[in-house]
């Protein structure tokens, strides 16, 4: 579809241009409701605006060359008012004779392309119609119309010759147009304001303020109208400026240094050039014949003196000279820095020299002292060197010449001087007779010879520590000789000897003595020991070694227990010597091994003794009972309670029942009951099993008193038995409460948890603390409750807590119990 019905066509080159004028065709068809409308063809539906149309279907006033309609009204165009047809014809004739505007004043970049418009305005036209007419001609074009515009203005109060607005503040004359000099863009030629706009709007335009600056910048792009070259501007630099430039260029950052090594290919000229840094591009010179010679203009003058080769060479010489000046300045700065560094080095070397001279002087003095010691150690010397004097000399070396003494090889010095004197000092020494002999002198030599930086306690450091080598090579042979002749059963002298030397002898040497010398002798003696024939108890010569050897004696305990077990096979509890032999070993053996030994060798013998006990209220023999009770501190409470439950209480309760069945004297029974109860200690009575047995006896007596209705009853017997029962049970509860209170006070005093806040705040916390003390597991049973109370396991016992009372699960019901009874049952 052709757009010729909207855009006119220039007759010369056929370029379409926009036209906004109203034609007769527009007027006729605008007010004709029966005008023929254009019907869209198939091609227009397919291609849209790009479809081609026949000239017959197009708008008749468009397309091709057409005659001008001089009867048309005034039409506005983009450059001003359109003139009448007669004036346009006269202007066309006169345009050919006018001289065109010079285009040299406008830069090439600012010249716009040729703009085709629908009007007949030409660039060579000097003025506009609207700008030349006066106010008298204003509105004269209404003679071609009905003058509706002028009538409407007058109805609204418009007075010809005055401005519009309430106060007539509008402009009087129409807006004037100003012709530009050329075809440049808006603002390319400065301000375009007319005298009328300056009169009506006197406000200074912001563009006028920057016009001068703009013209200055614009002139940089314009060519010189004369076509000549500007005079070269020479810049002069002093030597100081060149030095400063060299220092700045020297301080390149790492990324700049990397960029300076980049390979650059310059293709801006006729030939390709390769640079190895960006700095070479900035310093490249205009080599002759690089740029083509420009033809001389009409007004340009030929150069009278043009020697580009000479200029290039001079520029090279100038650059070379600048680089030499910069390099010389850098070299001078480097030399100055070198002078400063050398001055500091001289000062340091002077200090080192003075220190070395002092060290040489000190070493010479130390050497003189050592040579004096060697001279006095010669066999025929009049004043031989003693060990005390040698120690004083070493103390002097350590105090006055500490650095030299620490740096010197003390091992070789001690071997050459001290070792012979030490051998002479311990030549006649007997460690068992005089155990403290030499301890002071050896302690003094320890502070002089021992290496403080040596932290190991093995024999691998003999070559680096003089004191350890001295003790191993000089002192240790005497100890080996005396231990070889020592009898283990005479342990007092050997223990005293090692106790006096334990703080002086190195740790690894003491370990060697105990492991390699003492322990084998003790082990051999234990193997030869017989508890039945030896009159000296074994603990008398084994236990003194416990502070020194401690865990080293563990291998001896097993054969000792075996020998004691063999000796107790034919033992009877009436022989108290066994207790005297075993009692010292209770705290030496581990609790587990001691309990196992007692259960295997002592408890069966005590059970046999209780079986032999005859309970006779009228004539009671207590020897067997005393033999058993004497072992209460040796065997555990649980073992003793087991013996009593199995071998004593059945017979005792049987005698009580038979006695009550024969019309007894209840006062005697009460005394008999209290007498037997007083034979047991509080710890045994506090055990739940023992309390149950005595409570069972009270229940038997109460039943006997209550059932004897028809027979003779001793007056007051029933009340006495009831009172006894109440008193005994109250004593039990008071004792338990007192024990719990005492334990709580002790626990608070010990400060469990190292803080006051760790004291139990409730009964459950108290039970938890007691369980931890006795290694008993106390934890809640998940998902198990009794009457809404959480169940806990205390060891193997199931309990629950209700208002500060512990209830233990019995056979059929829950029984309240004390905390101590709970602990005993858990064990």
MOKA-V634058 format. One line per field, one symbol per residue. ss: DSSP state (A for helix, B for strand, O for the rest). phi: phi as a letter, one per 20 degrees, with the letter a starting at -180 (. if undefined). psi: psi as a letter, one per 40 degrees, with the letter a starting at -180 (. if undefined). Layout:
# MOKA-V634058
ss = ???
phi = ???
psi = ???
This chain:
# MOKA-V634058
ss = OOOOOOBBBOOOOOOBBBOOOOOAAAAAAAOOOOOOOOOOOAAAAAAAAAOOOOOOOOOOOOOOOOOOOOOOOOOBBOOBBOOOAAAAAAAAAAAOOOOOOOOOOOOAAAOOOOOOBOOOOOOOOOOOAAAAOOAAAOOAAAAAOOOAAAAAAAAOOOOOOOOOOOOOOOOOOOOOOOOOOOOOOOOOOOOOOOAAAAAAOOOOOAAAAOAAAAAAAAAAAOOOOOOOOOOOOOOOOOAAAAAAAAAAAAOOOAAAAAAAOOOBBBOOOOOOBBBOOAAAAAOOOOOOOOOOOOOOOOOOOOOOOOOAAAAAAAAAAAAAAAAAAAAAAAAAAAAAAAAAAAAAAAAAAAAAAAAAAAAAAAAAAAAAAAAAAAAAOOOOOOOOOOAAAAAAAAAAAAAAOAAAAAAOOAAAAAAAAAAAAAAAAOOOOOOOOOOOOOAAAAAAAAAAAOOOOOOOOOAAAOOOOAAAAAAAAAAAAAAAAAAAOOOOOOAAAAAAAAAAAOOOOOAAAAAAAAAAAAAAAAAAAAAOOOOOOOOOOOAAAAAAAAAAAAAAAAAAAAAAAAAAAAAOOOOOOOOOAAAAAAAOOOOOOOAAAAAAAAAAAOAAAAAAAAAOOOOOOOOOOOAAAAAAAOOOOOOOAAAAAAAAAAAAAAAAAAAAAAAAOOOOOAAAAAAAAAAAAAOOOAAAAOOAAAAAAAAAAAAAAAAAAAAOOOOOOOOOAAAAAAAAAAAAAAAAAAAAAAAAAAAAAAAAAAOAAAOAAAOOOOAAAAAAAAAAAOOOOBBBBBBBBBOOBBBBBBOOBBBBBBOOBBBBBOOOOBBBBOAAAAAAAAO
phi = .feffddfcfffdmefcecdfedfffffefddfeffefdfeffffedmfefecfffefffednmecfedeefffcecfdqeeeffffffffffeffefefffeffdfffeffffdecfedfdfffebdffedeeffefnffffecemffffffffenfdgndefofdleffeeffedceffbdfffnfdnfdfegfffffcffffffffeffffffffffeeefffmeefffeedddeffffffffffffeeffffffffefeddedfefdfcdddafffffdfdefgmfdffeffffefdffecccfffffffffffffffffffffffffffffffffffffffffffffffffffffffffffffffffffffefgeffdfedffffffffffffeecfffffffefffffffdegffffffdfdedffecfefnfffffffffedfefeedfddeedffdcfffffffedefgfffffffeeeffdegffffffffdfedfgffffffffeedffgfffffffeecfedfeeffffddffeffeelffegfefffffffffffefdedgfeefffffegfefeeffgffffffffeddggfffffffffdecfebeddffffffffeffeeffffffffffeddfgffffffffffecleeffffffffffffffdfffffffgffffffffffffffffffeeeeffcffmffffffffffffffffffffffffffffffffffmfnlbffefgebfffffffffffdldfcbfefmdbclnefecddmddecbdclmceddfefcbedfbefffffffff
psi = hifeedhihhddeehiihheihidddddedehefihihhhidddddebeeiiiiddeihdeihahiiiheeiihhhieeaihiidddddddddeddeihiihedehiddehiihhhieifhidehdiiddeeiaedehedeedeaefddddddddeehhheiiiidefeiidiihiihhidafiihedfaifiiddddddgehhiddddeddddddddddeiihdeeiiihihhhhhiddddddddddddgiiddddddeehhhhhfdadihihieidddddeiigiiediihiihadeiiihdghgddddddddddddddddddddddddddddddddddddddddddddddddddddddddddddddddddddeeidfidgihiddddddddddddddgdddddeigddddddddddddddddfdfhhdddgdehedddddddddddhhdeheifieefdeehdddddddddddddddddddeihdegedddddddddededhidddddddddddddddddddddehheddhdhidededdeeddddbededeedddddddddddedfiieehedddddddeedediidddddddddddddddddddddehhhhddghheddddddddedediiddddddddddedddddddddddddefgihddddddddddddeeiiddddehdddddddddddddddddddegddahhhheddddddddddddddddddddddddddddddddddfhefideehheidddddddddddefhhhiihhehihfehhiihgbehhiihhfehhhihaddihhiiidddddddd.
